[in-house]
Amino acid sequence: PGSSRPPPPLGPKLKVAAGPAWQKALARYSFLFPGADVAVVRTSQRALARQPRRAGEPYLTPQFGASFTVASARSAAMVALAGALFNALSGSGWGRALLLRQPALFTLGAFSDEGPSEERLAATSWKSVFFGRGWSDATPDSPSSTSF
């Protein structure tokens, strides 16, 4: 059975920037990833938290956030504008129908009814970068300097 109750937290709540944020470590602008990754991790954590453990054995619940990055301020502005337009259109039935009828128009050709070509698939890549930070004694009042 599903539950919307989060697993027990470990340390202070992860701070997540809502809009474009400059990531000094990557020298890029980051945005929240709009996919289901974070929800899948939380669901897995809830399931694991229900598993039996030995007496006194702690269950560590790392916090997880997913984002994607772009290199330039211009690209960040374009992503923000496209996201705002998508958000506005997806809020109504006629907007969703329009988005579904014209995927290439609203994604500037990134998506279409035909799908990607073999050449485009072959040229596609991505890079995953994970950042982690921890505490020797994690409590809800531990100092919070964690962000992404």
LINGIVEN-V291461 format. One record per residue. N is the residue number from 0. RES is the residue in one letter. SS is DSSP state (helix for helix, strand for strand, loop for the rest). PHI is phi in radians with two decimals (none if undefined). PSI is psi in degrees with one decimal (none if undefined). Layout:
N,RES,SS,PHI,PSI
N,RES,SS,PHI,PSI
//
This chain:
0,P,loop,none,137.5
1,G,loop,-1.34,158.6
2,S,loop,-2.58,138.9
3,S,loop,-1.61,-0.6
4,R,loop,-1.32,126.8
5,P,loop,-1.25,160.1
6,P,loop,-1.20,165.7
7,P,loop,-1.03,134.8
8,P,loop,-1.32,154.4
9,L,loop,-2.06,110.3
10,G,loop,1.35,-174.4
11,P,loop,-1.21,157.0
12,K,loop,-1.08,135.4
13,L,loop,-1.11,130.2
14,K,strand,-1.56,129.6
15,V,loop,-2.20,126.5
16,A,loop,-1.28,131.4
17,A,loop,-1.30,-38.6
18,G,loop,-1.92,-162.5
19,P,loop,-1.10,133.9
20,A,strand,-2.34,136.2
21,W,strand,-1.32,126.0
22,Q,strand,-1.84,103.1
23,K,loop,-1.03,-41.1
24,A,loop,-1.08,-28.5
25,L,loop,-1.83,-13.5
26,A,loop,0.97,46.4
27,R,strand,-2.59,163.5
28,Y,strand,-1.60,136.5
29,S,strand,-2.00,150.9
30,F,strand,-2.30,152.6
31,L,strand,-1.07,136.9
32,F,loop,-1.30,126.7
33,P,loop,-1.42,2.0
34,G,loop,-1.42,-172.1
35,A,loop,-1.61,4.6
36,D,helix,-0.92,-49.5
37,V,helix,-1.10,-42.4
38,A,helix,-1.12,-37.5
39,V,helix,-1.15,-42.5
40,V,helix,-1.11,-44.8
41,R,helix,-1.07,-41.9
42,T,helix,-1.10,-41.5
43,S,helix,-1.12,-40.7
44,Q,helix,-1.11,-41.0
45,R,helix,-1.08,-42.7
46,A,helix,-1.13,-42.3
47,L,helix,-1.18,-34.5
48,A,helix,-1.13,-24.9
49,R,loop,-1.47,-9.6
50,Q,loop,-1.24,144.0
51,P,loop,-1.15,143.2
52,R,loop,-2.26,160.5
53,R,loop,-1.19,153.7
54,A,loop,-0.98,130.6
55,G,loop,1.42,-7.2
56,E,loop,-1.36,120.4
57,P,loop,-1.33,152.8
58,Y,loop,-1.85,115.4
59,L,loop,-1.48,127.7
60,T,loop,-2.05,83.4
61,P,loop,-1.12,146.1
62,Q,loop,-1.55,148.1
63,F,loop,-2.38,136.3
64,G,loop,-2.39,149.2
65,A,loop,-2.19,136.6
66,S,strand,-2.50,167.3
67,F,strand,-2.23,159.9
68,T,strand,-2.21,156.6
69,V,strand,-2.28,156.0
70,A,loop,-1.47,-31.3
71,S,loop,-2.12,160.2
72,A,helix,-1.10,-35.7
73,R,helix,-1.10,-45.5
74,S,helix,-1.12,-39.0
75,A,helix,-1.09,-41.8
76,A,helix,-1.13,-40.7
77,M,helix,-1.15,-41.2
78,V,helix,-1.13,-43.1
79,A,helix,-1.09,-42.9
80,L,helix,-1.13,-45.6
81,A,helix,-1.10,-40.1
82,G,helix,-1.11,-41.2
83,A,helix,-1.13,-41.7
84,L,helix,-1.13,-45.2
85,F,helix,-1.07,-44.7
86,N,helix,-1.05,-44.2
87,A,helix,-1.13,-44.8
88,L,helix,-1.24,-35.7
89,S,helix,-1.30,-6.8
90,G,loop,-1.41,-5.8
91,S,loop,-2.35,158.2
92,G,helix,-1.09,-44.7
93,W,helix,-1.18,-32.9
94,G,helix,-1.20,-41.7
95,R,helix,-1.12,-41.8
96,A,helix,-1.08,-41.4
97,L,helix,-1.10,-44.4
98,L,helix,-1.06,-40.8
99,L,helix,-1.24,-33.5
100,R,helix,-1.30,-29.7
101,Q,loop,-2.25,58.7
102,P,helix,-1.08,-38.8
103,A,helix,-1.13,-37.7
104,L,helix,-1.12,-46.2
105,F,helix,-1.47,-5.6
106,T,loop,-2.04,13.7
107,L,loop,0.92,39.4
108,G,loop,1.51,-3.1
109,A,loop,-1.16,-32.0
110,F,loop,-2.27,147.8
111,S,loop,-2.64,171.8
112,D,loop,-1.16,-27.3
113,E,loop,-1.35,-20.3
114,G,loop,1.42,177.3
115,P,loop,-1.31,150.8
116,S,loop,-1.35,164.0
117,E,helix,-1.06,-38.1
118,E,helix,-1.12,-42.8
119,R,helix,-1.16,-40.0
120,L,helix,-1.08,-42.1
121,A,helix,-1.15,-30.3
122,A,helix,-1.58,-1.7
123,T,loop,-1.53,138.7
124,S,loop,-2.66,166.9
125,W,loop,-2.63,165.8
126,K,loop,-2.26,130.5
127,S,loop,-1.76,131.0
128,V,loop,-2.20,127.3
129,F,loop,-1.98,135.9
130,F,loop,-2.03,138.2
131,G,loop,-2.36,149.6
132,R,loop,-2.58,145.3
133,G,loop,-2.46,-178.9
134,W,loop,-2.31,146.1
135,S,loop,-1.34,-26.5
136,D,loop,-2.41,90.5
137,A,loop,-1.45,120.4
138,T,loop,-2.36,160.9
139,P,loop,-1.02,-21.4
140,D,loop,-1.79,15.3
141,S,loop,-1.09,151.3
142,P,loop,-1.03,137.1
143,S,loop,-1.91,105.1
144,S,loop,-2.16,9.9
145,T,loop,-1.45,130.0
146,S,strand,-2.73,166.7
147,F,loop,-2.52,none
//
